[in-house]
Amino acid sequence: MGFMNFLKHLTGDDWGVHPDDHKRPAADQAVRVMPVPEKLYLPLQQHLGGAARAVVLVGQKVKKGELLAEAQGAVSAPIHAPTSGTIAAVTEITAPHPSGLTLPAIILEADGADEWCELQGCDDPFALAPGEIGKRVAAAGVVGMGGAAFPSAVKLIGASRAKVTTLVMNGGECEPYLSCDDRLMRDRAEGIVDGIRIMLHATGARVALVGIEDNKPEAVAAMRTAAAAFPEVEVRPVPARYPMGSEKQLIQVLTGTEVPADGRPADIGVIVHNVGTALAVRAAVREGKPLISRLLTVNGNCAANPGNIEVRIGTLAEEVLAFAGGLKGDGLGLARRIMGGPMMGMQIPHWRVPVVKGSSGILALDAGEVAEREPDPCIRCSSCVKACPVGLLPLEMSARIRNEAYAEAIDIGLKDCIACGCCAYVCPSKIPLVQYFVHAKGELAAQDRAKLRNDATKKLAQQRQERLEREAREKAEAAARRKAEREAAAAAKAAAEAAAKALAVDPAIQGENA
């Protein structure tokens, strides 16, 4: 039995964890639409890849949907105005990140008119060339709405080139507390299915498999009804298990095919998108609307009125919470602020951080939900091994990382870790395993960058040495050439003088010349 097969035998089919989902009653509340705030704070980095570049000036008036920052590089996404108003500043704001560091952003002061710019939609997206759909999605700034925020057009265009056959739509929403995708599938199933069909046309895939966890029966029923007339769109319930929403796990459950350890879904003819992304793609292609708002979940024991709220990108989390009823007891029991889900979301230092394109939730958790305590020594129980959805050995990797043996950690699968948090969740000793792995990946990335810098420095030094040697050689050759020219000129002059002298003194030569 090979090593990976041994791990599969050890872990069995029941990988992952089964945390309490904490999705209801928030999931059952009707969606609320938040009014436009007075100011919107729009980071230029809201997606994976290169940050966008501001193309507006302070004091400039813009309309809703107008381009504020253009994409830079092949993997990037533009930013658009979520409402009409005036550019108040282009400055630094606090990032929605545990570090609390700042990042460049555009501050837009709303004028209250909420007036759209001119939009160019398409009544028949299926008459467009696949590449044209990709261009429209890119221009609309659509990114993955499940939280990863990878520019969607890159995946659509790449899938077309890779000739994928299967489009997997992620409706799992396996993170506890979050239910925005659930509500979208319940309330806007027809629009999602239309977006899926547009994405099928853009990618060239033959079938779309929509995976929805079986703890969302209302969403399954709504999506099946919407997809009934389209046999190319198959809605399939999957077990409610974290991290079912991870693309490799969802692909394996839906198709029975495993993505290679060092490969991508496209390598096996599959591409994965979120159901919320399908709705954004539909709006971009049919209506010409850029991505300027999103549905997110407000939840947690400290949230006064949990539910799902439609908000403009750039709205501060504190304003979203205030619209949702604020915090219980003025937040006295608050233990942790999270943007996203509790497993893979970002802990934020305060509520004055903006909602970005990938913000799926705002969680206000109390001490009972966080349950922090100091870690104990590892007891070698192998709970983390059984829970790992990738079949890794978290306890062995963490032991090597503690000893800074990063190369050995890579040898046993560090780069395959998806940082889902299952291992830390089940660890009875509460060892912060994910933090070890993230730290190690950061150290390895820093080492790679240092190596690239050193290699670049060596290359520059070598090029400089070669240039100096070439210049010295060319200088020596030029000096030798000038010397030879001078000697040749001197010889020619001497010969001419000798000939003239001979002519002047030799009568025979003079007579002959006469």
PEQUI-V492209 format. One record per helix or strand of 2 or more residues. SS is the DSSP state (H for helix, E for strand). FROM is the first residue (numbers start at 1). TO is the last residue. If there is no record, write none. Layout:
ss;from;to
SS;FROM;TO
SS;FROM;TO
//
This chain:
ss;from;to
H;3;11
H;26;28
E;32;33
E;39;43
E;53;54
E;61;62
E;67;70
E;79;80
E;85;94
E;102;110
H;125;127
H;130;139
H;152;162
E;166;170
H;180;187
H;189;203
E;207;213
H;217;227
E;233;238
H;247;255
H;265;268
E;270;274
H;275;287
E;293;299
E;307;312
H;317;323
H;328;331
E;334;339
E;346;347
E;361;366
H;367;370
H;383;387
H;394;402
H;406;411
H;414;416
H;422;426
H;433;505
H;507;513
//
